[in-house]
Amino acid sequence: DNSGYYDIHRDLSPDTSANGTYSTHLFRREALHVIGNHSLNHPTEPLFLYLAFNAIHDTISVPESFYASDTYAELSTNITYELRQRAAGAMFIADQAIGDVVDELKRTNMYENSVIVGVSDNGGNPSDGSNNWPLRGAKKQYFQGGIRVPGFVHSRLFDSSRYGSLYSSLFHVSDWV
């Protein structure tokens, strides 16, 4: 980047040790550290952790090592479009990282007292290999494919008789509260 700016900071200082690290791996590692540290040092205090993976967002990429993996071999057998392979790979890596975070919450006995929210900010961009079918439109458009996205809220704290409930009406991310 020739802009003279650095995206990754620790507190107020640039964290140049993150240079060359795939962002999903970096964010995963930091989330696991925060959860583990919190469970040791502040076990009775609540923790708010905002974890926003961006590798599937725009200009989608996967680390070079992914192309040598068994997962990539399986993806490339089932998905022939290269950009779609990359998008599926980035989503697969994010999915693994999310699973690791949930496993860490369980390992540290924080899972039973957690609320986990998953949401996207917009539909996918077909020029990056995304596919919003059967919805019309894409990212940066006001058609369903650009604004209608899946989301979920999960917690063992919720009434178990409502597990699996589905809300299909209009809902905005600011309505979580």
C-alpha positions in Angstrom: 0.0 0.0 0.0 1.5 3.3 -1.0 -0.9 5.5 0.9 1.4 5.8 3.9 -1.3 4.4 6.2 -1.5 1.1 8.0 -4.8 -0.6 8.7 -4.0 -2.9 11.7 -3.4 -1.2 15.1 -2.8 -2.4 18.6 -4.2 0.3 20.8 -3.1 3.5 19.1 0.1 2.1 17.4 0.4 0.4 14.1 0.9 -3.3 14.5 3.4 -4.0 11.7 3.9 -7.6 13.0 0.6 -8.4 11.3 2.1 -7.6 7.9 1.5 -10.5 5.5 -1.0 -12.3 7.8 -4.3 -13.2 6.2 -6.9 -11.0 8.0 -9.2 -13.9 8.9 -6.4 -15.8 10.6 -5.2 -12.6 12.4 -8.7 -11.7 13.7 -9.3 -15.3 14.7 -6.0 -15.4 16.7 -6.8 -12.1 18.4 -10.4 -13.2 19.3 -9.1 -16.5 20.8 -6.5 -14.5 22.8 -9.1 -12.0 24.1 -11.5 -14.8 25.1 -8.8 -16.8 26.8 -7.4 -13.8 28.6 -10.8 -12.6 29.7 -11.7 -16.0 31.1 -8.5 -16.1 33.2 -8.4 -12.5 34.4 -12.1 -11.4 34.6 -14.1 -14.6 34.8 -17.1 -12.9 36.5 -17.3 -9.8 34.2 -19.2 -9.7 30.9 -17.3 -9.6 27.7 -18.4 -7.8 24.5 -16.4 -9.0 21.5 -17.1 -7.5 18.1 -15.5 -9.8 15.4 -15.9 -8.6 11.8 -14.2 -10.8 9.2 -13.6 -8.9 6.0 -12.0 -11.4 3.7 -15.4 -12.3 2.1 -16.3 -8.6 1.9 -14.7 -7.0 -1.2 -11.8 -7.9 -3.4 -12.0 -11.4 -2.0 -8.8 -13.3 -1.4 -7.5 -16.5 0.2 -4.0 -17.2 1.5 -1.7 -18.9 -1.1 -1.4 -21.9 1.3 -5.2 -22.5 0.7 -4.6 -23.5 -2.9 -2.6 -26.5 -1.8 -5.2 -27.7 0.7 -7.6 -30.7 0.4 -10.5 -28.2 0.8 -9.4 -26.3 -2.3 -9.1 -29.5 -4.2 -12.7 -30.4 -3.2 -13.9 -26.9 -4.0 -12.3 -26.9 -7.4 -13.9 -30.2 -8.3 -17.3 -28.9 -7.5 -16.9 -25.2 -8.4 -15.3 -24.5 -11.8 -15.5 -20.7 -11.8 -12.2 -19.4 -10.3 -13.7 -16.3 -8.6 -16.5 -18.5 -7.1 -13.8 -20.9 -5.8 -12.0 -18.0 -4.1 -15.3 -16.7 -2.6 -16.2 -20.2 -1.3 -12.7 -20.6 0.1 -12.8 -17.3 1.9 -16.2 -18.2 3.4 -14.9 -21.7 4.4 -11.9 -20.1 6.2 -14.2 -17.7 8.0 -16.5 -20.5 8.9 -13.6 -22.5 10.4 -12.5 -19.4 12.4 -16.1 -18.8 13.8 -16.1 -22.5 14.8 -12.8 -22.0 16.6 -14.2 -19.0 18.5 -17.3 -20.9 19.6 -15.1 -23.8 20.7 -13.0 -21.4 22.7 -16.1 -20.0 24.4 -17.0 -23.5 25.3 -13.5 -24.4 26.5 -13.5 -21.3 28.8 -17.0 -22.0 30.1 -18.2 -18.7 28.6 -20.5 -20.3 25.9 -23.5 -21.0 28.2 -23.6 -17.3 29.1 -23.0 -15.9 25.5 -25.2 -14.3 22.9 -23.8 -14.9 19.4 -25.0 -12.7 16.6 -24.2 -13.3 12.9 -25.1 -10.8 10.2 -24.0 -9.6 6.9 -24.0 -5.9 5.8 -25.1 -6.5 2.2 -25.5 -8.9 -0.6 -22.6 -10.3 -2.5 -20.7 -8.8 -5.4 -20.9 -11.1 -8.5 -17.7 -9.6 -9.9 -16.0 -11.1 -6.8 -17.5 -14.6 -7.3 -20.6 -14.1 -5.1 -24.1 -15.3 -6.1 -27.3 -13.8 -4.7 -29.6 -16.1 -6.8 -32.6 -16.3 -6.7 -32.6 -12.6 -5.6 -32.2 -9.8 -8.1 -29.4 -7.4 -7.6 -26.1 -7.3 -5.8 -24.0 -5.3 -3.4 -24.4 -1.5 -3.8 -27.9 -2.0 -5.2 -31.3 -1.6 -3.5 -32.7 -4.7 -5.1 -33.3 -7.8 -2.8 -29.9 -9.3 -3.7 -28.1 -6.2 -2.4 -30.0 -5.7 0.9 -31.6 -8.9 1.9 -29.1 -11.0 3.9 -29.3 -13.8 6.4 -28.6 -13.3 10.0 -29.0 -15.1 13.3 -29.0 -14.7 17.1 -28.0 -17.7 19.1 -27.8 -18.2 22.9 -28.4 -20.9 25.5 -29.9 -18.0 27.5 -32.9 -17.8 25.3 -36.2 -19.7 26.0 -35.6 -23.2 24.6 -39.2 -23.5 23.4 -38.4 -20.8 20.8 -35.2 -22.4 19.4 -35.3 -22.5 15.7 -37.9 -19.7 15.4 -37.9 -17.8 12.2 -38.7 -14.1 11.6 -39.5 -13.3 8.0 -40.6 -9.7 8.2 -38.6 -6.6 7.5 -35.9 -6.2 10.1 -32.9 -3.9 10.3 -29.6 -4.6 12.0 -30.3 -1.6 14.4 -33.4 -3.5 15.6 -31.3 -6.2 17.5 -31.9 -4.3 20.8 
